[in-house]
């Protein structure tokens, strides 16, 4: 069922345009390796648990979860406030918490965490031979042919170094909140920089992936997601939204639950493989998309946020573009990667420990906490989640 019209546009205006006067950017976000025994031999797939209609419940202590760290994560999530928090390890449910009248079936918007799902869809399409991310996106976005955008590749769009036109008002106001046909509006923008020369968190450029995916697959992108990603993982409470013109929104607007988010995170923890050896997405794509995709930003893969040591860059806000050197989150391991959305909507994956943490909360309250001196909500949650199994066991 398509979610269209003023209901969607109203949520955009409240959750995205309000950002212009607050923080100005919605955040969406290294790699995993096969599990091995002491001799370095890959462990048989049967040794790993996969959720069926429900998750297998595990004991925190038996799974090596530090109880004090777990208590601190829950305390912080509750104070933000949050609506849900789910912690899994090695495919088993450690525990889950619900607040604000929500429960395990409550579906909520996760804003730009949607982007990491879009990345997976591009990877699946490439696995199926329907596109090649190193080929020009203009093969599908035909209005770019013969223009300065002709050589922008799908890889550029995934890496946020496309050089497509961007400013706060155009991106968050004109496209995200007011454009009825977001794909057409995004595709109509100009080329601002040469591809591969400037990193910018560009929602409009990411929305053009809707055109690429629809033309490459011959399907509505939401239907492609249901068939090739959500259904194989048993994500029965997840849906991609549509704009008023019927385009799937690839830059934000997925509604889902903490449990379904944990399934998606676990897919990437397991190198794209699901139960019974089903390879939902190739391990090559998982590794590539959760590794730095551009020298311009060590903290960004293909629409995933990373924690690789280097020069990191965050989305531009009214006061400028935050950037620095080192780990994006000093208190977390370098192999951590995350899907991030406005207000701390998160899927955090720790390949070294097998931990996946998902969290959803009211966007406004978390942003208020950031502005009130609480620090970067995403980093605060990631730092605390990293302590659940700090030795990687």
MIMI-977496 format. One record per residue: residue number from 1; x, y, z of N, C-alpha, C in turn; residue in one letter. Coordinates in steps of 0.05 Angstrom, whole numbers. Layout:
(r NUM; (X; Y; Z); (X; Y; Z); (X; Y; Z); "A") ...
//
This chain:
(r 1; (17; -24; 0); (0; 0; 0); (17; 25; 0); "X") (r 2; (12; 43; -18); (28; 68; -19); (18; 88; 2); "X") (r 3; (37; 100; 16); (31; 122; 34); (38; 148; 19); "X") (r 4; (17; 162; 11); (22; 185; -7); (9; 210; 5); "X") (r 5; (12; 233; -10); (-3; 257; -5); (5; 272; 20); "X") (r 6; (-15; 286; 31); (-9; 306; 52); (1; 293; 78); "X") (r 7; (-7; 267; 83); (2; 255; 108); (32; 252; 108); "X") (r 8; (43; 242; 85); (72; 239; 82); (85; 266; 82); "X") (r 9; (74; 285; 66); (86; 312; 64); (86; 326; 90); "X") (r 10; (65; 321; 107); (64; 334; 133); (86; 324; 151); "X") (r 11; (92; 298; 150); (113; 286; 166); (140; 297; 157); "X") (r 12; (143; 300; 130); (167; 312; 120); (172; 340; 131); "X") (r 13; (151; 356; 129); (153; 384; 138); (161; 385; 167); "X") (r 14; (149; 367; 184); (154; 367; 212); (181; 356; 219); "X") (r 15; (188; 333; 205); (213; 319; 213); (238; 327; 198); "X") (r 16; (234; 341; 175); (257; 348; 159); (261; 378; 157); "X") (r 17; (240; 393; 149); (244; 422; 146); (250; 434; 173); "X") (r 18; (238; 424; 195); (243; 434; 221); (273; 433; 228); "X") (r 19; (286; 414; 214); (315; 410; 218); (331; 435; 209); "X") (r 20; (320; 450; 189); (335; 473; 180); (340; 493; 202); "X") (r 21; (321; 496; 220); (324; 515; 242); (338; 503; 266); "X") (r 22; (343; 476; 265); (355; 463; 288); (383; 453; 280); "X") (r 23; (385; 430; 268); (412; 420; 262); (418; 419; 232); "X") (r 24; (397; 420; 215); (402; 423; 187); (409; 398; 172); "X") (r 25; (411; 375; 185); (418; 351; 170); (407; 326; 183); "X") (r 26; (397; 309; 167); (389; 283; 177); (410; 262; 170); "X") (r 27; (418; 246; 189); (439; 227; 185); (428; 199; 179); "X") (r 28; (438; 187; 158); (432; 159; 154); (456; 142; 160); "X") (r 29; (480; 115; 161); (508; 108; 156); (508; 88; 137); "X") (r 30; (658; -8; 180); (669; -20; 162); (661; -47; 154); "X") (r 31; (663; -65; 154); (657; -89; 139); (658; -112; 158); "X") (r 32; (649; -135; 148); (648; -159; 164); (663; -181; 151); "X") (r 33; (669; -202; 166); (684; -224; 155); (672; -250; 165); "X") (r 34; (677; -272; 151); (666; -298; 160); (676; -305; 188); "X") (r 35; (658; -317; 204); (666; -326; 230); (684; -350; 226); "X") (r 36; (703; -353; 245); (722; -375; 242); (728; -387; 269); "X") (r 37; (737; -412; 269); (745; -425; 294); (774; -418; 300); "X") (r 38; (786; -430; 320); (812; -423; 329); (834; -428; 308); "X") (r 39; (828; -445; 289); (847; -451; 268); (843; -434; 243); "X") (r 40; (824; -415; 245); (820; -397; 222); (802; -410; 201); "X") (r 41; (789; -432; 207); (771; -446; 188); (744; -434; 190); "X") (r 42; (731; -429; 168); (704; -417; 169); (685; -436; 183); "X") (r 43; (669; -426; 202); (651; -442; 217); (627; -449; 200); "X") (r 44; (616; -473; 204); (593; -482; 189); (569; -464; 194); "X") (r 45; (553; -459; 173); (531; -441; 176); (511; -450; 197); "X") (r 46; (509; -476; 201); (490; -487; 220); (495; -478; 249); "X") (r 47; (519; -468; 254); (526; -458; 281); (513; -431; 287); "X") (r 48; (501; -418; 268); (491; -392; 272); (461; -392; 273); "X") (r 49; (450; -377; 292); (421; -375; 295); (410; -354; 276); "X") (r 50; (386; -359; 266); (372; -340; 250); (343; -338; 260); "X") (r 51; (332; -314; 262); (305; -311; 271); (285; -322; 250); "X") (r 52; (265; -336; 259); (243; -344; 242); (221; -323; 245); "X") (r 53; (196; -330; 253); (176; -309; 257); (183; -294; 283); "X") (r 54; (197; -306; 301); (206; -293; 325); (236; -299; 329); "X") (r 55; (248; -283; 347); (277; -287; 353); (280; -308; 375); "X") (r 56; (301; -324; 373); (309; -341; 395); (319; -323; 418); "X") (r 57; (309; -327; 442); (317; -311; 464); (342; -323; 478); "X") (r 58; (362; -306; 481); (387; -315; 494); (392; -302; 521); "X") (r 59; (409; -313; 537); (415; -302; 563); (439; -283; 560); "X") (r 60; (435; -259; 570); (456; -238; 567); (483; -247; 578); "X") (r 61; (483; -258; 602); (509; -267; 614); (521; -289; 598); "X") (r 62; (505; -309; 589); (515; -331; 574); (526; -322; 547); "X") (r 63; (515; -300; 536); (524; -290; 510); (548; -270; 513); "X") (r 64; (557; -266; 538); (580; -249; 542); (574; -220; 542); "X") (r 65; (548; -212; 548); (541; -184; 549); (546; -173; 576); "X") (r 66; (559; -150; 577); (565; -137; 603); (540; -124; 613); "X") (r 67; (531; -133; 637); (505; -124; 647); (506; -95; 655); "X") (r 68; (527; -85; 666); (529; -57; 673); (528; -39; 648); "X") (r 69; (541; -48; 626); (540; -33; 601); (512; -33; 589); "X") (r 70; (498; -56; 592); (471; -59; 582); (452; -40; 597); "X") (r 71; (456; -40; 623); (439; -22; 640); (443; 7; 632); "X") (r 72; (468; 15; 627); (474; 43; 619); (462; 49; 592); "X") (r 73; (464; 31; 573); (452; 36; 547); (421; 40; 549); "X") (r 74; (409; 23; 565); (380; 25; 568); (372; 51; 583); "X") (r 75; (388; 58; 603); (383; 83; 617); (384; 107; 599); "X") (r 76; (405; 108; 582); (408; 131; 564); (386; 131; 543); "X") (r 77; (379; 108; 532); (358; 107; 512); (331; 116; 524); "X") (r 78; (326; 108; 548); (301; 115; 561); (299; 145; 566); "X") (r 79; (322; 158; 573); (322; 186; 579); (320; 204; 554); "X") (r 80; (325; 193; 530); (325; 211; 507); (299; 226; 502); "X") (r 81; (275; 214; 501); (267; 186; 505); (268; 170; 479); "X") (r 82; (264; 144; 482); (262; 126; 459); (235; 112; 459); "X") (r 83; (227; 101; 437); (203; 84; 436); (210; 54; 437); "X") (r 84; (234; 47; 426); (242; 19; 428); (272; 16; 426); "X") (r 85; (282; -6; 438); (310; -13; 437); (312; -43; 436); "X") (r 86; (327; -54; 417); (330; -83; 415); (360; -89; 414); "X") (r 87; (369; -108; 429); (397; -117; 429); (398; -146; 422); "X") (r 88; (413; -153; 402); (417; -181; 394); (447; -188; 394); "X") (r 89; (453; -213; 398); (481; -222; 395); (482; -250; 383); "X") (r 90; (498; -252; 362); (500; -278; 348); (473; -289; 340); "X") (r 91; (455; -271; 332); (429; -280; 322); (409; -286; 343); "X") (r 92; (415; -281; 368); (396; -286; 390); (388; -260; 403); "X") (r 93; (363; -259; 412); (353; -235; 425); (363; -233; 453); "X") (r 94; (379; -213; 459); (388; -209; 487); (366; -198; 504); "X") (r 95; (353; -177; 494); (330; -165; 508); (319; -143; 490); "X") (r 96; (295; -133; 498); (283; -111; 483); (267; -95; 503); "X") (r 97; (264; -69; 497); (251; -50; 515); (233; -32; 498); "X") (r 98; (210; -25; 509); (190; -8; 496); (180; 13; 515); "X") (r 99; (177; 37; 504); (168; 60; 519); (147; 76; 503); "X") (r 100; (137; 96; 516); (118; 115; 503); (94; 101; 491); "X") (r 101; (85; 80; 503); (61; 66; 494); (66; 48; 470); "X") (r 102; (91; 43; 462); (97; 26; 439); (100; -3; 448); "X") (r 103; (100; -21; 429); (106; -49; 434); (121; -60; 410); "X") (r 104; (125; -86; 410); (141; -99; 389); (130; -95; 361); "X") (r 105; (104; -90; 359); (91; -87; 333); (88; -58; 324); "X") (r 106; (97; -39; 340); (94; -11; 333); (112; -3; 310); "X") (r 107; (101; 7; 289); (116; 15; 265); (121; 45; 266); "X") (r 108; (146; 53; 262); (154; 81; 263); (171; 88; 240); "X") (r 109; (171; 114; 233); (189; 124; 212); (218; 126; 222); "X") (r 110; (237; 117; 206); (265; 118; 214); (282; 138; 198); "X") (r 111; (269; 156; 185); (282; 178; 171); (305; 167; 154); "X") (r 112; (329; 179; 156); (351; 172; 137); (364; 145; 142); "X") (r 113; (356; 131; 162); (366; 103; 164); (356; 87; 140); "X") (r 114; (335; 98; 126); (326; 87; 101); (348; 84; 81); "X") (r 115; (367; 102; 81); (388; 103; 60); (404; 77; 59); "X") (r 116; (409; 65; 82); (424; 40; 82); (409; 17; 70); "X") (r 117; (382; 18; 72); (365; -2; 58); (367; 3; 28); "X") (r 118; (367; 28; 19); (369; 34; -9); (396; 24; -20); "X") (r 119; (417; 27; -4); (443; 16; -12); (441; -14; -17); "X") (r 120; (428; -28; 1); (425; -57; -2); (410; -64; -28); "X") (r 121; (390; -48; -34); (374; -53; -58); (391; -50; -83); "X") (r 122; (408; -29; -83); (426; -26; -106); (445; -49; -108); "X") (r 123; (455; -59; -85); (473; -82; -86); (459; -107; -96); "X") (r 124; (434; -111; -88); (419; -135; -98); (415; -132; -128); "X") (r 125; (408; -108; -138); (404; -104; -166); (430; -110; -182); "X") (r 126; (453; -101; -171); (478; -107; -184); (484; -137; -183); "X") (r 127; (479; -150; -160); (483; -179; -159); (467; -193; -180); "X") (r 128; (443; -183; -187); (426; -195; -207); (433; -187; -235); "X") (r 129; (454; -171; -238); (463; -163; -265); (446; -142; -278); "X") (r 130; (430; -128; -262); (412; -108; -272); (425; -80; -275); "X") (r 131; (447; -76; -261); (462; -50; -264); (490; -55; -255); "X") (r 132; (507; -35; -261); (535; -35; -253); (540; -7; -241); "X") (r 133; (548; -6; -216); (550; 20; -202); (572; 37; -214); "X") (r 134; (590; 25; -230); (612; 41; -242); (604; 52; -269); "X") (r 135; (580; 46; -278); (570; 57; -303); (555; 83; -297); "X") (r 136; (553; 101; -317); (539; 126; -312); (510; 122; -304); "X") (r 137; (502; 137; -284); (473; 137; -276); (456; 148; -299); "X") (r 138; (468; 163; -317); (453; 174; -340); (443; 152; -359); "X") (r 139; (453; 128; -356); (442; 106; -371); (413; 103; -364); "X") (r 140; (405; 110; -340); (377; 108; -331); (364; 135; -328); "X") (r 141; (379; 155; -319); (369; 182; -316); (375; 197; -342); "X") (r 142; (359; 193; -362); (366; 201; -390); (368; 231; -393); "X") (r 143; (354; 247; -376); (357; 276; -379); (384; 286; -372); "X") (r 144; (401; 269; -360); (429; 277; -354); (447; 273; -378); "X") (r 145; (438; 259; -398); (455; 254; -421); (460; 280; -436); "X") (r 146; (486; 284; -443); (493; 308; -457); (496; 333; -439); "X") (r 147; (495; 328; -412); (498; 350; -393); (523; 345; -376); "X") (r 148; (529; 364; -358); (552; 361; -340); (549; 337; -320); "X") (r 149; (525; 327; -318); (519; 304; -300); (522; 277; -315); "X") (r 150; (529; 277; -340); (529; 253; -356); (547; 231; -344); "X") (r 151; (569; 240; -332); (589; 220; -323); (586; 213; -293); "X") (r 152; (566; 224; -280); (561; 216; -252); (553; 187; -251); "X") (r 153; (567; 171; -235); (561; 142; -234); (542; 137; -210); "X") (r 154; (531; 113; -211); (515; 104; -188); (532; 102; -163); "X") (r 155; (557; 95; -166); (576; 95; -144); (578; 123; -131); "X") (r 156; (580; 143; -148); (581; 171; -137); (556; 177; -121); "X") (r 157; (533; 169; -130); (508; 174; -116); (507; 160; -89); "X") (r 158; (518; 136; -88); (519; 120; -63); (539; 132; -44); "X") (r 159; (560; 144; -54); (583; 153; -38); (580; 182; -29); "X") (r 160; (559; 196; -39); (555; 224; -33); (577; 242; -43); "X") (r 161; (590; 234; -65); (610; 251; -78); (603; 257; -107); "X") (r 162; (577; 257; -112); (567; 261; -140); (572; 289; -150); "X") (r 163; (574; 309; -133); (577; 336; -142); (551; 349; -151); "X") (r 164; (529; 335; -147); (503; 346; -155); (496; 371; -138); "X") (r 165; (480; 388; -149); (473; 413; -135); (462; 408; -107); "X") (r 166; (471; 424; -88); (463; 421; -60); (465; 447; -45); "X") (r 167; (444; 453; -30); (445; 473; -8); (423; 465; 11); "X") (r 168; (424; 475; 36); (405; 467; 56); (376; 471; 48); "X") (r 169; (370; 495; 38); (342; 501; 32); (332; 484; 9); "X") (r 170; (348; 481; -12); (340; 465; -35); (336; 436; -27); "X") (r 171; (354; 425; -11); (354; 397; -5); (332; 390; 15); "X") (r 172; (331; 404; 37); (313; 397; 59); (285; 410; 56); "X") (r 173; (285; 433; 42); (259; 447; 39); (246; 441; 12); "X") (r 174; (259; 450; -9); (247; 448; -36); (243; 419; -44); "X") (r 175; (263; 402; -41); (260; 374; -49); (245; 358; -28); "X") (r 176; (256; 356; -4); (246; 337; 16); (218; 343; 26); "X") (r 177; (212; 369; 29); (186; 376; 41); (165; 385; 21); "X") (r 178; (174; 399; 0); (153; 412; -17); (150; 399; -44); "X") (r 179; (169; 386; -55); (166; 375; -82); (146; 351; -81); "X") (r 180; (126; 352; -98); (107; 330; -100); (119; 306; -115); "X") (r 181; (136; 312; -135); (150; 291; -150); (180; 294; -143); "X") (r 182; (188; 281; -122); (215; 285; -111); (237; 275; -130); "X") (r 183; (231; 253; -145); (251; 243; -163); (256; 262; -186); "X") (r 184; (234; 272; -197); (237; 291; -220); (251; 317; -211); "X") (r 185; (243; 327; -187); (256; 351; -177); (286; 346; -173); "X") (r 186; (293; 324; -160); (321; 318; -155); (337; 315; -180); "X") (r 187; (326; 301; -200); (340; 297; -225); (343; 323; -241); "X") (r 188; (326; 343; -236); (327; 368; -251); (348; 388; -241); "X") (r 189; (359; 382; -218); (379; 400; -207); (405; 400; -224); "X") (r 190; (421; 421; -221); (445; 423; -237); (469; 408; -225); "X") (r 191; (490; 406; -241); (515; 395; -231); (531; 418; -219); "X") (r 192; (538; 416; -194); (552; 437; -180); (582; 434; -180); "X") (r 193; (592; 409; -177); (620; 403; -177); (626; 379; -194); "X") (r 194; (651; 375; -202); (659; 351; -216); (655; 327; -198); "X") (r 195; (645; 305; -209); (641; 282; -193); (667; 272; -179); "X") (r 196; (664; 264; -154); (687; 253; -140); (705; 274; -127); "X") (r 197; (698; 300; -127); (715; 320; -117); (705; 333; -91); "X") (r 198; (680; 331; -84); (668; 343; -60); (649; 323; -47); "X") (r 199; (652; 320; -20); (633; 303; -6); (611; 320; 7); "X") (r 200; (586; 313; 1); (564; 327; 13); (541; 308; 17); "X") (r 201; (529; 310; 41); (506; 293; 47); (482; 303; 32); "X") (r 202; (476; 291; 9); (458; 302; -11); (434; 284; -15); "X") (r 203; (412; 292; 0); (387; 276; -2); (376; 275; -30); "X") (r 204; (378; 297; -44); (367; 298; -71); (381; 279; -90); "X") (r 205; (408; 278; -88); (423; 259; -104); (415; 231; -98); "X") (r 206; (411; 225; -72); (404; 198; -64); (376; 191; -74); "X") (r 207; (358; 210; -76); (331; 205; -86); (332; 197; -116); "X") (r 208; (352; 206; -130); (354; 198; -159); (360; 169; -162); "X") (r 209; (369; 155; -140); (372; 126; -141); (346; 112; -145); "X") (r 210; (324; 126; -139); (297; 114; -144); (294; 110; -174); "X") (r 211; (302; 130; -190); (300; 128; -219); (318; 105; -229); "X") (r 212; (343; 104; -219); (361; 84; -228); (350; 56; -222); "X") (r 213; (340; 52; -197); (331; 25; -189); (305; 18; -204); "X") (r 214; (287; 37; -207); (261; 30; -221); (266; 22; -250); "X") (r 215; (284; 38; -264); (289; 31; -292); (306; 6; -295); "X") (r 216; (324; 2; -276); (341; -22; -278); (326; -48; -273); "X") (r 217; (308; -46; -254); (293; -71; -245); (267; -74; -260); "X") (r 218; (256; -52; -270); (229; -53; -283); (207; -56; -263); "X") (r 219; (213; -49; -237); (193; -52; -216); (192; -26; -199); "X") (r 220; (169; -21; -187); (168; -1; -166); (189; -9; -145); "X") (r 221; (204; 10; -135); (227; 4; -117); (217; -9; -91); "X") (r 222; (194; 0; -81); (183; -12; -57); (176; -42; -61); "X") (r 223; (165; -48; -85); (158; -76; -91); (183; -92; -94); "X") (r 224; (204; -81; -106); (230; -95; -109); (241; -101; -81); "X") (r 225; (238; -82; -63); (248; -86; -36); (233; -108; -22); "X") (r 226; (206; -108; -24); (190; -129; -12); (198; -156; -21); "X") (r 227; (201; -159; -47); (207; -185; -59); (235; -195; -54); "X") (r 228; (254; -177; -54); (282; -186; -54); (297; -181; -27); "X") (r 229; (285; -166; -9); (298; -160; 17); (280; -165; 41); "X") (r 230; (257; -152; 42); (240; -154; 66); (229; -182; 70); "X") (r 231; (217; -193; 48); (205; -220; 51); (225; -242; 57); "X") (r 232; (248; -243; 44); (268; -263; 51); (277; -262; 80); "X") (r 233; (277; -238; 92); (286; -235; 120); (263; -237; 140); "X") (r 234; (239; -240; 130); (216; -241; 148); (209; -214; 160); "X") (r 235; (216; -192; 146); (211; -165; 156); (182; -157; 149); "X") (r 236; (163; -168; 164); (135; -165; 158); (124; -137; 165); "X") (r 237; (139; -122; 180); (129; -96; 190); (145; -72; 177); "X") (r 238; (156; -77; 154); (173; -56; 142); (162; -48; 114); "X") (r 239; (160; -22; 109); (149; -12; 84); (164; 14; 76); "X") (r 240; (170; 15; 50); (181; 40; 40); (158; 59; 32); "X") (r 241; (162; 85; 37); (142; 105; 31); (143; 115; 3); "X") (r 242; (122; 128; -6); (120; 140; -33); (114; 169; -31); "X") (r 243; (123; 185; -50); (115; 213; -51); (88; 216; -64); "X") (r 244; (79; 241; -67); (52; 245; -78); (50; 237; -107); "X") (r 245; (73; 235; -121); (72; 226; -149); (75; 196; -152); "X") (r 246; (78; 182; -129); (80; 153; -130); (107; 142; -131); "X") (r 247; (128; 159; -129); (156; 149; -129); (163; 139; -101); "X") (r 248; (177; 116; -100); (187; 106; -75); (208; 126; -65); "X") (r 249; (208; 132; -40); (228; 151; -29); (252; 135; -19); "X") (r 250; (275; 140; -32); (299; 125; -26); (317; 139; -6); "X") (r 251; (311; 165; 0); (329; 179; 19); (318; 179; 47); "X") (r 252; (292; 173; 50); (281; 170; 77); (253; 159; 75); "X") (r 253; (239; 155; 98); (211; 149; 100); (204; 119; 101); "X") (r 254; (223; 101; 107); (215; 74; 114); (202; 75; 141); "X") (r 255; (180; 59; 144); (169; 54; 170); (174; 25; 177); "X") (r 256; (182; 20; 202); (190; -7; 210); (189; -9; 240); "X") (r 257; (199; -32; 250); (201; -37; 279); (230; -42; 287); "X") (r 258; (235; -40; 313); (262; -46; 322); (270; -75; 316); "X") (r 259; (251; -93; 317); (258; -121; 311); (265; -125; 282); "X") (r 260; (250; -112; 264); (256; -115; 235); (283; -101; 229); "X") (r 261; (289; -79; 242); (315; -66; 238); (337; -85; 247); "X") (r 262; (333; -99; 269); (353; -118; 278); (358; -140; 257); "X") (r 263; (337; -149; 244); (340; -169; 223); (359; -158; 200); "X") (r 264; (354; -134; 192); (370; -122; 171); (399; -119; 180); "X") (r 265; (403; -110; 204); (431; -108; 214); (444; -135; 215); "X") (r 266; (429; -156; 223); (440; -183; 225); (447; -194; 198); "X") (r 267; (432; -187; 177); (439; -195; 150); (467; -186; 143); "X") (r 268; (473; -161; 150); (499; -150; 143); (521; -161; 162); "X") (r 269; (514; -167; 186); (533; -181; 204); (541; -208; 193); "X") (r 270; (522; -222; 180); (526; -248; 169); (535; -247; 140); "X") (r 271; (546; -225; 131); (557; -223; 104); (536; -228; 83); "X") (r 272; (511; -220; 88); (490; -221; 68); (476; -248; 66); "X") (r 273; (483; -266; 84); (471; -293; 83); (449; -295; 104); "X") (r 274; (428; -310; 97); (406; -315; 115); (402; -345; 120); "X") (r 275; (380; -352; 132); (376; -380; 140); (378; -399; 116); "X") (r 276; (386; -423; 121); (388; -444; 101); (408; -437; 79); "X") (r 277; (427; -420; 85); (448; -413; 66); (439; -394; 44); "X") (r 278; (415; -382; 46); (405; -363; 25); (422; -338; 25); "X") (r 279; (435; -332; 2); (451; -308; 0); (434; -286; -11); "X") (r 280; (422; -270; 7); (403; -249; 0); (418; -227; -15); "X") (r 281; (442; -221; -6); (459; -201; -19); (488; -212; -18); "X") (r 282; (504; -206; -38); (530; -218; -39); (548; -208; -17); "X") (r 283; (566; -226; -8); (585; -218; 13); (604; -196; 2); "X") (r 284; (609; -196; -23); (626; -175; -35); (613; -148; -32); "X") (r 285; (586; -146; -36); (572; -121; -33); (573; -112; -3); "X") (r 286; (568; -131; 15); (569; -124; 43); (596; -112; 51); "X") (r 287; (617; -125; 42); (644; -114; 49); (649; -87; 36); "X") (r 288; (642; -85; 11); (647; -60; -4); (631; -37; 7); "X") (r 289; (605; -42; 13); (587; -20; 21); (592; -11; 49); "X") (r 290; (606; -28; 65); (612; -20; 93); (641; -14; 97); "X") (r 291; (654; -6; 75); (682; 3; 75); (682; 32; 64); "X") (r 292; (702; 48; 70); (702; 75; 59); (700; 76; 29); "X") (r 293; (681; 91; 19); (675; 91; -10); (689; 114; -25); "X") (r 294; (701; 132; -9); (714; 155; -22); (736; 165; -3); "X") (r 295; (758; 174; -15); (780; 185; 1); (772; 211; 15); "X") (r 296; (749; 222; 7); (740; 248; 18); (728; 244; 46); "X") (r 297; (720; 220; 53); (707; 215; 79); (711; 186; 88); "X") (r 298; (728; 183; 108); (734; 155; 118); (711; 143; 133); "X") (r 299; (691; 160; 140); (669; 151; 156); (644; 144; 140); "X") (r 300; (647; 141; 114); (623; 136; 97); (628; 114; 77); "X") (r 301; (610; 95; 76); (611; 74; 55); (591; 81; 34); "X") (r 302; (575; 61; 26); (552; 65; 8); (527; 69; 25); "X") (r 303; (523; 94; 33); (500; 101; 50); (500; 87; 77); "X") (r 304; (523; 79; 86); (527; 69; 114); (547; 87; 127); "X") (r 305; (544; 93; 153); (563; 107; 169); (583; 88; 181); "X") (r 306; (609; 95; 180); (631; 78; 189); (646; 90; 212); "X") (r 307; (665; 76; 222); (682; 86; 244); (712; 81; 238); "X") (r 308; (719; 83; 213); (746; 77; 204); (764; 101; 210); "X") (r 309; (788; 96; 221); (807; 117; 228); (815; 132; 203); "X") (r 310; (813; 158; 203); (820; 174; 180); (808; 202; 182); "X") (r 311; (802; 214; 159); (789; 240; 160); (759; 237; 156); "X") (r 312; (744; 243; 176); (715; 240; 175); (701; 267; 170); "X") (r 313; (678; 265; 157); (662; 289; 150); (633; 282; 157); "X") (r 314; (619; 300; 169); (591; 296; 175); (573; 315; 158); "X") (r 315; (547; 312; 158); (530; 329; 142); (532; 358; 150); "X") (r 316; (530; 375; 130); (531; 404; 134); (506; 413; 150); "X") (r 317; (511; 430; 170); (490; 442; 186); (491; 472; 182); "X") (r 318; (472; 488; 192); (473; 517; 188); (499; 530; 196); "X") (r 319; (513; 518; 216); (539; 530; 224); (563; 520; 209); "X") (r 320; (559; 502; 190); (582; 492; 174); (582; 462; 172); "X") (r 321; (604; 451; 162); (606; 422; 158); (626; 411; 179); "X") (r 322; (616; 396; 199); (635; 384; 219); (653; 364; 206); "X") (r 323; (679; 365; 212); (698; 345; 203); (722; 345; 221); "X") (r 324; (737; 323; 220); (760; 319; 237); (775; 295; 229); "X") (r 325; (795; 288; 246); (813; 265; 240); (811; 245; 263); "X") (r 326; (815; 220; 257); (814; 199; 276); (789; 182; 272); "X") (r 327; (778; 170; 294); (754; 155; 293); (730; 173; 296); "X") (r 328; (710; 169; 280); (685; 185; 283); (674; 182; 312); "X") (r 329; (675; 158; 323); (666; 152; 350); (690; 139; 365); "X") (r 330; (706; 155; 379); (730; 144; 392); (725; 121; 411); "X") (r 331; (701; 120; 423); (695; 99; 443); (685; 73; 431); "X") (r 332; (685; 71; 404); (674; 47; 391); (696; 35; 373); "X") (r 333; (693; 9; 367); (713; -5; 350); (713; 5; 321); "X") (r 334; (735; 0; 308); (738; 11; 281); (721; -5; 261); "X") (r 335; (712; -29; 268); (696; -45; 249); (666; -39; 251); "X") (r 336; (658; -22; 270); (629; -15; 273); (619; 0; 248); "X") (r 337; (595; -6; 240); (581; 10; 220); (552; 12; 228); "X") (r 338; (539; 33; 217); (512; 39; 226); (495; 53; 205); "X") (r 339; (469; 46; 206); (449; 62; 192); (439; 83; 211); "X") (r 340; (438; 108; 202); (430; 130; 220); (408; 147; 208); "X") (r 341; (390; 155; 225); (368; 173; 217); (364; 195; 237); "X") (r 342; (352; 217; 228); (347; 240; 244); (337; 233; 272); "X") (r 343; (350; 244; 293); (342; 239; 320); (351; 213; 332); "X") (r 344; (371; 200; 321); (382; 176; 333); (367; 151; 326); "X") (r 345; (354; 150; 302); (344; 125; 292); (368; 108; 283); "X") (r 346; (372; 85; 294); (397; 72; 290); (395; 41; 287); "X") (r 347; (412; 31; 269); (419; 3; 269); (449; 2; 271); "X") (r 348; (460; -9; 293); (489; -9; 298); (498; -38; 296); "X") (r 349; (519; -42; 280); (529; -69; 276); (558; -71; 285); "X") (r 350; (564; -91; 301); (592; -95; 311); (601; -123; 302); "X") (r 351; (614; -125; 279); (623; -151; 269); (642; -166; 288); "X") (r 352; (659; -151; 303); (678; -165; 320); (665; -179; 344); "X") (r 353; (641; -169; 352); (628; -181; 376); (602; -195; 369); "X") (r 354; (592; -192; 345); (566; -204; 338); (542; -190; 349); "X") (r 355; (546; -165; 359); (524; -150; 371); (511; -132; 349); "X") (r 356; (484; -131; 350); (469; -113; 333); (450; -98; 352); "X") (r 357; (449; -72; 351); (431; -56; 367); (414; -39; 349); "X") (r 358; (388; -39; 354); (369; -22; 339); (354; -5; 358); "X") (r 359; (349; 20; 351); (335; 39; 368); (319; 58; 351); "X") (r 360; (294; 64; 360); (276; 83; 348); (267; 102; 370); "X") (r 361; (263; 127; 362); (253; 147; 381); (241; 171; 368); "X") (r 362; (226; 187; 382); (215; 211; 371); (238; 230; 362); "X") (r 363; (238; 238; 337); (260; 253; 326); (264; 279; 341); "X") (r 364; (243; 293; 347); (245; 320; 359); (259; 319; 386); "X") (r 365; (252; 300; 403); (263; 299; 430); (293; 293; 429); "X") (r 366; (302; 276; 411); (330; 270; 410); (346; 293; 399); "X") (r 367; (335; 308; 380); (348; 331; 370); (350; 352; 392); "X") (r 368; (329; 355; 407); (329; 374; 430); (351; 367; 449); "X") (r 369; (356; 340; 454); (377; 332; 472); (404; 340; 461); "X") (r 370; (407; 337; 434); (433; 346; 422); (437; 375; 426); "X") (r 371; (417; 391; 421); (420; 420; 423); (423; 429; 452); "X") (r 372; (413; 412; 471); (414; 419; 499); (441; 411; 512); "X") (r 373; (460; 403; 496); (486; 396; 507); (490; 367; 512); "X") (r 374; (471; 350; 504); (474; 322; 508); (494; 308; 490); "X") (r 375; (503; 323; 470); (523; 312; 452); (509; 299; 428); "X") (r 376; (524; 288; 409); (515; 275; 386); (500; 249; 395); "X") (r 377; (474; 248; 390); (458; 226; 399); (468; 200; 387); "X") (r 378; (473; 200; 361); (483; 175; 348); (509; 166; 361); "X") (r 379; (528; 183; 365); (553; 175; 376); (550; 166; 405); "X") (r 380; (533; 180; 420); (528; 172; 448); (517; 144; 449); "X") (r 381; (498; 138; 433); (486; 111; 432); (507; 90; 422); "X") (r 382; (522; 97; 402); (542; 79; 391); (563; 73; 411); "X") (r 383; (572; 93; 426); (593; 90; 446); (583; 71; 468); "X") (r 384; (559; 74; 477); (548; 57; 498); (544; 28; 488); "X") (r 385; (534; 26; 463); (529; 0; 452); (556; -15; 448); "X") (r 386; (577; -1; 443); (603; -14; 439); (613; -27; 464); "X") (r 387; (603; -19; 488); (613; -30; 513); (598; -56; 521); "X") (r 388; (578; -64; 506); (563; -88; 512); (581; -113; 512); "X") (r 389; (599; -113; 493); (618; -136; 491); (645; -125; 482); "X") (r 390; (658; -109; 499); (681; -93; 491); (705; -109; 482); "X") (r 391; (707; -135; 491); (730; -151; 482); (725; -165; 457); "X") (r 392; (701; -161; 445); (695; -173; 419); (688; -202; 421); "X") (r 393; (683; -212; 445); (676; -241; 448); (647; -246; 442); "X") 
//
